[in-house]
Amino acid sequence: MTKQINLYFVFISFMASSSIKIAVGSTNRVKIDAVREAIKMININAVIESVNVDSGVSKQPYCEETFIGARNRAYNALAKVKANIGIGIEGGICTKHEKVLAYAVVYAKGNDGLENFAYSAAFALPNKVVEMINKGYELGDAIDKVYNKTNSKFNEGAVGILTKVISRKDLYVQPVIMALYPFYNAEVL
């Protein structure tokens, strides 16, 4: 009950204050724009500060590393910036049912100890992209090489190139909202 009361007061203070501060554990514009879009959809007045942090995982996270990287980014963002919430977004790949899937994890950590996370939709990668990853390329670099693009991970991303209708930012917006819901909708906890 105490935890619920504390969360309720956090929720009330967020809604009553002029703004909250969110630290995003990345300087990648796509990730920052996804957080901005999610905050706009939630209708919270927030100041967003991006900060370069170490994810603590390999450059191409695989399966559980993706979750760990997102969590580390959220924790490290809060350690570097005085903020109400730290958000970490980590893209990764994982093999499921003989397909290599790309997806992202979003982790949110409040300065009060509240934590939550969410996963994006996952999508299968073409074999020619997987072959490049198996040779040591990161997903973004593999996509660039296979499809003759430049810096796609800072733009439409693999999902944008493959689907032609869902951008990397779009892929991240929903899990940002889902990771943040306990922070703005505390009465459901």
C-alpha positions in Angstrom: 0.0 0.0 0.0 2.9 2.4 0.8 4.3 1.9 -2.7 1.0 2.7 -4.3 0.6 5.8 -2.2 4.1 6.9 -3.1 3.4 6.3 -6.8 0.2 8.2 -6.5 2.1 11.2 -5.1 4.7 10.9 -7.9 1.9 10.9 -10.4 0.2 13.9 -8.9 3.5 15.8 -8.7 4.2 15.1 -12.4 0.8 16.3 -13.4 0.9 19.4 -11.2 4.4 20.5 -12.0 5.2 22.6 -15.0 7.4 19.9 -16.3 9.4 16.8 -15.5 12.9 16.0 -16.7 13.6 12.9 -18.7 17.2 11.8 -19.4 17.5 9.7 -22.6 20.6 7.5 -22.6 21.6 8.2 -26.2 22.4 11.0 -28.5 20.9 9.2 -31.5 18.3 11.6 -32.9 15.9 8.8 -33.8 15.7 7.6 -30.2 15.3 11.2 -28.9 12.6 11.9 -31.4 10.7 8.7 -30.4 10.8 9.9 -26.8 9.6 13.3 -27.8 6.7 11.9 -29.8 5.7 9.5 -27.0 5.7 12.3 -24.5 3.6 14.4 -26.9 1.1 11.6 -27.2 0.9 11.0 -23.5 0.5 14.8 -23.0 3.1 15.3 -20.4 5.0 18.5 -20.2 8.6 17.3 -20.1 12.1 18.5 -20.7 14.2 15.9 -22.5 18.0 15.8 -22.1 20.0 13.3 -24.2 23.2 12.0 -22.8 25.9 9.7 -24.3 26.1 6.7 -22.1 27.7 3.2 -22.3 25.2 0.4 -22.8 27.7 -2.2 -21.4 26.8 -4.7 -24.1 28.3 -5.6 -27.5 27.8 -3.3 -30.5 25.3 -5.7 -31.9 23.3 -6.8 -28.9 21.9 -10.4 -29.1 18.8 -11.5 -27.2 19.2 -10.8 -23.5 21.9 -8.3 -24.2 19.2 -6.0 -25.7 17.3 -5.9 -22.4 20.5 -5.4 -20.4 21.7 -2.6 -22.7 18.4 -0.7 -22.4 18.4 -1.0 -18.6 22.1 0.1 -18.4 21.3 3.1 -20.6 18.4 4.1 -18.3 20.5 3.7 -15.2 23.5 5.5 -16.7 21.4 8.4 -18.0 20.0 9.0 -14.5 23.5 8.8 -13.0 24.7 11.5 -15.4 21.7 13.8 -15.4 19.5 15.1 -12.6 16.2 14.0 -13.9 12.9 12.4 -12.8 13.1 9.5 -15.3 15.9 7.9 -17.2 15.1 6.1 -20.5 17.2 3.6 -22.3 16.4 2.3 -25.8 18.4 -0.6 -27.2 17.9 -2.2 -30.5 19.0 -5.9 -30.9 18.5 -9.1 -32.7 17.4 -12.6 -31.5 16.8 -15.9 -33.3 13.3 -17.3 -32.9 11.8 -20.2 -34.9 14.8 -20.2 -37.3 14.5 -16.5 -38.1 16.7 -13.7 -37.0 14.4 -10.9 -35.6 15.2 -7.3 -35.0 13.5 -5.4 -32.2 14.1 -2.9 -29.4 13.7 -2.8 -25.6 12.8 0.5 -23.8 13.6 0.7 -20.1 12.4 3.5 -17.9 13.8 4.1 -14.4 12.5 6.8 -12.0 14.7 8.6 -9.6 12.2 7.2 -6.9 13.0 3.6 -7.7 10.1 2.9 -10.0 11.1 0.8 -13.1 9.4 -0.6 -16.1 10.2 -1.8 -19.6 8.6 -2.7 -22.9 9.5 -4.4 -26.1 8.8 -3.2 -29.6 7.3 -5.2 -32.4 9.9 -7.7 -33.8 10.5 -8.3 -37.5 12.4 -11.0 -39.4 15.6 -9.9 -41.3 16.3 -11.0 -44.8 19.0 -13.8 -45.1 21.4 -11.5 -47.0 21.3 -9.0 -44.0 21.8 -11.9 -41.5 24.8 -13.1 -43.5 26.4 -9.7 -43.1 25.6 -9.7 -39.3 27.2 -13.1 -39.1 30.4 -11.6 -40.6 30.5 -9.1 -37.8 28.5 -6.2 -39.1 26.1 -4.3 -36.8 22.5 -4.4 -38.1 22.6 -0.8 -39.3 25.9 -1.2 -41.2 24.6 -4.5 -42.7 21.5 -2.8 -43.9 23.6 0.1 -45.4 25.9 -2.3 -47.2 23.2 -4.6 -48.6 20.8 -1.8 -49.7 23.4 0.8 -50.6 22.4 3.3 -47.9 24.3 5.6 -45.5 23.7 5.9 -41.8 20.2 4.3 -41.9 20.3 3.7 -38.2 20.2 7.5 -37.7 17.2 7.7 -40.1 14.6 5.2 -41.2 16.5 2.2 -39.9 16.2 -1.4 -41.0 12.5 -1.4 -40.4 11.9 1.6 -42.6 14.0 0.2 -45.4 12.3 -3.2 -45.2 8.7 -2.1 -44.7 8.8 1.2 -46.5 6.0 2.4 -44.1 7.3 2.0 -40.5 10.3 4.1 -39.5 12.7 3.3 -36.7 11.2 6.2 -34.7 7.7 4.8 -35.2 8.9 1.4 -34.0 10.2 3.0 -30.8 7.3 5.2 -29.9 4.9 2.6 -28.6 7.3 0.8 -26.3 8.4 4.2 -24.9 4.7 4.8 -24.0 4.3 1.3 -22.6 7.5 1.6 -20.5 6.3 5.0 -19.1 2.7 4.1 -18.3 3.4 3.5 -14.5 4.9 7.0 -14.3 1.8 8.8 -15.6 -1.0 6.4 -14.9 -0.2 5.3 -11.4 -3.8 4.6 -10.4 -3.6 1.3 -12.4 -0.8 -0.1 -10.2 
